[in-house]
Amino acid sequence: MATTDEITAYIREQESLLSPGAARNDGAVRRHNRTPDDIRTRFSRDADRIIHSRAYGRYIDKTQVFYLVDNDHITHRVLHVQLVSKIVRTIGRSLRLNEDLIEAIALGHDIGHIPFGHTGEACLSAICEQEGVGAFRHNVQSIRFLDDIEDCDLTLQVLDGILCHNGEGSDHRLVPEPCGDWAAFDARVAAVQEYGDDPAPMTLEGCVVRFADSIAYIGRDIQDAREVNLIGETEPLPPAAAEVLGSTNREIVHALIMNVIATSDPSGEGCIAYDDEHTAALDALKEFNYRRIYENRQLTTETMKIRRMYETVFTACAEDVRAGRRAAPVYRDFIDTPWIRPGYVEAAAPEELARDFIAGMTDRYFETRFRELMLPRRISERFPPEK
């Protein structure tokens, strides 16, 4: 049976084989560092802490793109996260990067997403700005859940990768942007929140997750759109994309993974990159997806109703907090739960508590709260005894 020292020595030996630009576990920095190290690497422990968080458990019923569609074969947020994790570990292993750091960032990168995907995010953001608590940004919300609300005490490198994971841009080459300490990280979070800044991650591992986010969803969204008949099975993709990347999700994923591996430089400061041909093909595919999927009238037809749902639930939650209604769901299922970090509630305004409660809801739970607010309560046979 291997001893702790033998396991630690083996891990160090494996880490010595990493590329010069890869992150090392002995450089991992925690804000509080209340727990001694064990046989896990620091980044591996972060992945475990994320999986065991309450926020991670709520991935299970958050839709990705096709909300309000009853089809068990379309991608939910939890599957997207798993796809990102598998893709990015394939790339990271080939580039000899730190797979434990990669896995932790991938698992946590979308925890801040809210009911009804980006449509829900736009609705909540408009309300938050109106209420004076700033725009809603799901990457910042991920940091709130993991660093402020639940206090998972994750490393700086993992939180930075989650904050900077934006896979919706048009990156073709990323060089890590240093973020030396917690003061610098907190300033980075504030700039993202206030101004919508979009910095590159501080590690090559974070940069790879950012690329993998796009790789995981771009072809999968086309596959899902065909599954729900939003686009036809035989509808061709743009020639500029299909000739380089292929026409199926499998072909697109393979082409992009292989090009990232071939084009990136993991040595020294390093970079993660596509070549010009694959960059142009991916841009053409993203334009196709926006036009034919994300902005498709059939997908966006319920937006006004969703906006009213958000306004109704947000107003009720904020009023319950102001009035101190301890029996209300915002207290029962959020504020008064034992997993909330001490001090968080006291420092938050009612509007911030309403925002964070709603942001953590699954699609189904959000719909339940709305129905309870808008439909009269039915009694089964008899009223309960008065207390």
HELIX and SHEET records of a PDB file:
HELIX    1   1 THR A    4  GLU A   15  1                                  12    
HELIX    2   2 ASN A   25  GLY A   27  5                                   3    
HELIX    3   3 ARG A   42  ILE A   51  1                                  10    
HELIX    4   4 ARG A   54  GLY A   57  1                                   4    
HELIX    5   5 ARG A   58  ASP A   61  5                                   4    
HELIX    6   6 ARG A   77  SER A   94  1                                  18    
HELIX    7   7 GLU A   99  GLY A  108  1                                  10    
HELIX    8   8 GLY A  117  GLN A  130  1                                  14    
HELIX    9   9 HIS A  138  ILE A  143  1                                   6    
HELIX   10  10 ARG A  144  ILE A  149  3                                   6    
HELIX   11  11 LEU A  156  LEU A  163  1                                   8    
HELIX   12  12 TRP A  182  TYR A  195  1                                  14    
HELIX   13  13 LEU A  204  GLU A  227  1                                  24    
HELIX   14  14 PRO A  239  LEU A  245  1                                   7    
HELIX   15  15 ASN A  249  THR A  263  1                                  15    
HELIX   16  16 ASP A  276  ASN A  289  1                                  14    
HELIX   17  17 TYR A  290  TYR A  294  3                                   5    
HELIX   18  18 ARG A  297  THR A  300  1                                   4    
HELIX   19  19 THR A  303  ALA A  323  1                                  21    
HELIX   20  20 PRO A  329  VAL A  330  1                                   2    
HELIX   21  21 TYR A  331  ILE A  335  3                                   5    
HELIX   22  22 TYR A  344  ALA A  347  1                                   4    
HELIX   23  23 PRO A  350  ALA A  359  1                                  10    
HELIX   24  24 ASP A  363  MET A  374  1                                  12    
SHEET    1   A 2 ARG A 173  LEU A 174  0                                        
SHEET    2   A 2 ILE A 272  ALA A 273 -1                                        
END                                                                             
